[in-house]
């Protein structure tokens, strides 16, 4: 994934005739960052979906998911994991502790 970001930046620099990464516009940097975040969250969603299916098959009654630490501060990640929990045949409960202040 990091290599893909590097390649995307290199392509943008070439398209825009730039020499350095720091010459990319703020819009280009934001677009690359958003694309990186989207792909990273998709990967997490895929892994969680597999884990949820396995938990449901095992019949252990696990239907809660806790998201903690630094990743819990990412609003897009929380939103998409909540959607994943809500879309289960029997919805899962998402638990996210409040951020430290």
C-alpha positions in Angstrom: 0.0 0.0 0.0 2.8 2.4 0.8 4.4 1.6 -2.5 1.1 2.4 -4.3 1.2 5.8 -2.6 4.7 6.4 -3.7 3.9 5.4 -7.3 0.8 7.6 -7.3 2.9 10.6 -6.1 5.5 9.9 -8.7 2.8 9.7 -11.4 1.3 13.0 -10.3 4.7 14.7 -10.2 5.4 13.5 -13.8 2.0 14.6 -15.0 2.5 18.1 -13.5 6.1 18.4 -14.4 7.3 18.6 -10.8 10.6 17.6 -9.3 9.8 17.1 -5.6 6.9 15.6 -3.6 6.5 18.8 -1.6 5.7 20.6 -4.8 2.4 18.8 -5.1 -0.6 20.9 -4.5 -2.5 20.6 -1.2 -5.4 19.2 -3.3 -3.2 16.5 -4.8 -1.8 15.6 -1.3 -5.3 15.4 0.1 -6.6 13.2 -2.7 -3.7 10.8 -2.3 -4.2 10.7 1.5 -8.0 10.1 1.0 -7.3 7.3 -1.5 -4.8 5.7 0.9 -7.3 5.9 3.8 -10.1 4.4 1.7 -8.0 1.4 0.6 -6.8 0.9 4.2 -10.3 0.9 5.5 -11.5 -1.5 2.8 -8.8 -3.9 3.9 -9.9 -3.6 7.5 -13.6 -4.1 6.5 -12.7 -7.3 4.6 -10.8 -8.7 7.5 -13.5 -7.8 10.0 -16.2 -9.3 7.8 -14.3 -12.6 7.7 -13.9 -12.5 11.5 -17.6 -11.8 12.0 -18.6 -14.7 9.8 -16.3 -17.0 11.7 -17.6 -15.8 15.1 -21.2 -16.3 13.9 -20.4 -19.8 12.6 -18.7 -20.8 15.9 -21.9 -20.1 17.8 -20.2 -18.5 20.7 -22.7 -15.7 20.8 -20.1 -13.0 20.1 -22.0 -10.0 18.6 -20.0 -7.0 19.9 -16.9 -5.3 18.4 -14.7 -2.9 20.3 -12.6 -0.3 18.4 -10.1 1.3 20.7 -6.8 3.2 20.6 -5.7 5.6 17.9 -7.8 4.0 15.2 -11.0 4.8 17.2 -10.4 8.5 16.6 -10.8 8.1 12.8 -14.4 9.1 12.1 -14.5 7.6 8.7 -13.3 4.2 10.0 -15.9 4.3 12.8 -18.7 5.2 10.4 -17.8 2.3 8.0 -17.3 -0.2 10.8 -20.7 0.8 12.2 -22.3 0.2 8.8 -20.6 -3.2 8.7 -22.0 -4.1 12.1 -25.5 -2.8 11.1 -25.6 -4.9 7.9 -25.2 -8.2 9.7 -28.2 -10.6 9.7 -28.2 -10.0 13.4 -26.6 -6.6 13.9 -23.5 -6.3 16.0 -22.9 -3.7 18.7 -20.0 -1.4 18.1 -18.3 -0.1 21.2 -16.0 2.9 20.9 -14.8 4.5 24.1 -14.8 8.3 24.2 -11.6 10.0 23.2 -9.3 11.3 26.0 -9.4 14.9 26.6 
